[in-house]
Amino acid sequence: MEKDVPDQLSVLGHPQRLAVFRLLMRRYPDRVPAGELAATLGIKASTMSTYLSALTRERLVEQQRSGTSLLYAIDMSAVQRLFGYLFSDCCRGRPDVCLPFSTGTPAMPDRKYNVLFICVGNSARSIFAESILREYAGDRFNAFSAGTRPGTQLNPFAVQVLKDKGHDISVLRSKDLTEFSGPDAPHFDFVFTVCDQAANEECPAWEGQPVTGHWGMPDPVKAEGRDAQKALAFQHAYGALKRRIELFTALHPDSLSRAAIQQAVDDIGRAKPEVTA
């Protein structure tokens, strides 16, 4: 392991390669297409291929083919070994003083949890998730939503779906993510991104290190065709989020370790839920 460290650190010493690595760390355990990485970071496809080859060669990133696409993810075992080596002598054998992250072993306390759903526009998917969680488990969770670049109003198709499902839309509005990052903001126990674009962006360093998850799905706002076809896309998005939230609310955070909760949240995000309206 020791002989690999200089080469790994050398690869990460390049600003753009480091940016690719950090983006994949944010998206872990997702496998992300090379094209999405290039588009997000504004790097030419050929240059991105060179960067990913270097990261893969040093076993910091692993590659998987899916059809005609190449998908990339952090090789977490290798990264953990690297971090372990770097911090093994921290503070004379006291890594708990140096490491800025939790060990993830304690169970979460039994109380009402605060949950934040994030997308870019905060006009449809995150609004759906907020409404569904409030409706189905409002006694156990406080639901919030926000956008990294919110619009001024909710999407009318999304509003109609929520009305048809009997949700109270009077409490809903588009909100900027900065509204939840100040000193008076709620302390969040869970933070979920529900679109790839938001997941690729750098979000605030949430106080208290909440459990985070990525539940990305297609944007119904981009649906084309007649109004009936567009409305169906919103119905599908609502149904997929409802199923994921049903799985999430079946968890009992007070009786699980943070590591177990994080694993369950990741599994929910990776699954292809059967859509129910």
N, C-alpha and C positions, 0 to 999 in steps of 0.2 A: 504493500500500500504506500509506504513512504516514498518509494522511487517514482510513483505516479503523480504525487502531489505537485511538484514543480511544473510539470507539463499541464496539469489541469488548471493551476492558477495562472499559468501563462496564457492559456486559451481564454480564461475569464478576464484577463487583463485588458482585452480589446473592448472598447466601449460598446460597439454594436453587438459583438458576440455576447457580452454581458447582458445587454438589453434582451436578446433572444432568450437567454437562460432565465432571466427574471420573469419574462412573460410566460414561459413554460412552467416555472415554479408557481406563478399565480393560477395557472390553469390546471395544475396537477389535481387529480389523476387523469384529466382529459388527454386524449390524443388529438393534436391539432394539425390540420393540413399546412403544408409549407406555404401555400399561397395565402392562407389567412394570416400567417405570421408575417409574411412579406408586406401584405397590404396594411396590417395594423402598424407596423414599424416604419413603413415608407422606405423599404429596402428593395432593390431590384431582385427579381427572382433568381438570376444567376448568382448574385452576391449572397443571397440568403442560402442557396444551396451550398456554397463554399463554407459559410459559417456553420451550418448544420452538420456538414461533414466533419469539421474540426471538433465540434462538441460531441458528435457520435464517436469519433476516433478515440477521444479521451474518456469514453464511457460515462459522460455526464448526461447524455441524451440517448434514447433508444428510438429506433426507426421501425415502422410497421407499414406494410403495403396493404391498402384496401382498394381493390379494383385497380383503377389507373392512378390513384392518389397515394402519396406517401404521407403518413401521419407520424408525428413526433411527440414524445412525452419525456419527462424527466426520468432518468434511471435513478430512482430514489435510493436504492440500496447503495449505489456508488456515491451518491451525494451525502448520504448519512455517514458513510465511511470517511469521506473527506472532512465533513464537519467534526466528526468524532476525533480525527487526527489533529485538526487545528485546535480543538478545545480540550484535548486530553490533559494538558498540563496547566489549564487555566487556573489562575489564582491559587497555585500550589495545591492542586487537586480538589478545588471547590468549583466545579463547573456550574453549580446552581447560582453562583454569584454572577457569572459571566454570560450565560446563555439568556438571550432575551425572549425565549419562547418557553411555553409550558410543557411539562412532561406528558400532560394529557391523561393522567391516571385518576384524579379525583372524580367522583360522581357529581353531577350538577345538583344544586339544592332543590328541594321540593317547594316550588313557588310558581307564580305566574311569570311566563317568559316573554321577553320582547323580541319580536321577529321583524326584520327589515327585508323587503324585496326590492331589488334594483334592476332597472333596465335603462335604456337610453332616454326614451321620450316620456316614460311614466304616463302613458296614455292608454295602454291596453293590457299587456301581459302582467306587469307588476301590479296594476290596479286590480286585475282578476285575482291574483294571488292574495292580495291584501283582503279583498272582499270575501273570498272563499274561506280563508282561515278565520276571519272574524265571525263569519256565519256559522261555521261548523265546530269551532273550538274556541270561541271567544271567552269561555270561562277559564281556559288554561293558558291562552296566548293573547298578547297585545300585538295587533298586526299593523304594520306601517309599510309604506312604499315610497320610492323616490326615483328620480331620473338623473343621469349624469348630464344630460342636456334636455331638460323637459320642455314641452311646448306650453302653450297658454291654455289649452283646453283638452279635455278627454276626447278620445276617438268616438264619434257618434255610433259606430257599429258596436264598439265595446260597451258603451252605455246601454244600448238597446238589449244586448245579451244579458247584462246584469239586471235590467228591469224585468226581462222575461223570466229570469230565474228567481225573482223576488227579493233581490238584494236592495239594501238601503243605499241609494246613490247620493243622498244629500250630504254625506260625510266625506265624499271623495273629491279630490282636486289634484292637479299636477303639482309636484313638489320637487324642488332642487335638492340634490344630495347634500349640499352644504348646510341645509336646514337641520341635518341630523349629525353634524360633526362639531358643533359648538359645545361650550361648557354646560349649557342647560339642556342638551339633547338627552334622550333616553339612553340608558345603558343597554346595549343589545346583547342578547344571548345567542342569537342566530342571525346571520346575514347571508342572503341568497341572491345570486344574479340569475336572471331568467332570460338573458340574451347574450350571445357570444360577444357582441361589441362591448357591452358593459363589462363583461368578465375580462376582456383584454385591457381595459383601462386601469390605471392605478387609482385605487380608492383610498380613503383615509385609513390611517392606522387606527383601527377600532380599539378603544379603551377596553381592557378586560379580556381581550383576545376571544371574541365570540367564535362559536362553531360556524364555519362558512361552507357554502356549497354552490355548485353551478348547475342549474336546471335549465340549460339552454333549449330553445325550441324555435321553429320558424316564426318570423314576424308576420302576423296576420295583416298588418297594415300594408304590407307589400303585395298582398293578394291582388290578382288582376281578374278581369272579366266583368260580368254583370253583377249587380248588387247582391243577387242571391248567392253567387259564388263567393263573393267577398264575405258575406255574412256567415257562410259555412266555414270559412277559414277561422273566423273568430270563435265559432262554436267549438271547433276542434282544439284551438288553443285553450279555451276555457275547460274543456273536458280533460285534456292532458294535465293541466295544472291541478284540477280537482283531484285526479287520481294520485298525483304525487303528494298532495297535501293530506289526502286520506292515509297514505303510507306513513307520512311524517308524524301525523297526530296519533298514530297507533304506537309510536315509541313512548317510552316512559323515562325521560331524561334523569329523573331523580334516582333511578335504580341502575343506571348505566354509567360506565366511565366515559370521560370525554372522548377517549380513543374509539370506544364502541359506538358512540353517537356519531362521531365524524365518519366512521366507516359506513354506518347505515345511511347517512346523508349522501355520501358519495355513491353508494349503491343505488339509491333512489334516482340520482341524477343520471347515472349510466343506463338505467333500465329504459326500455321502450314501453311506457305504460299503455295499457289498453284504454282507449279513449272512451269515457262515459260522459254523456251530456248532463 
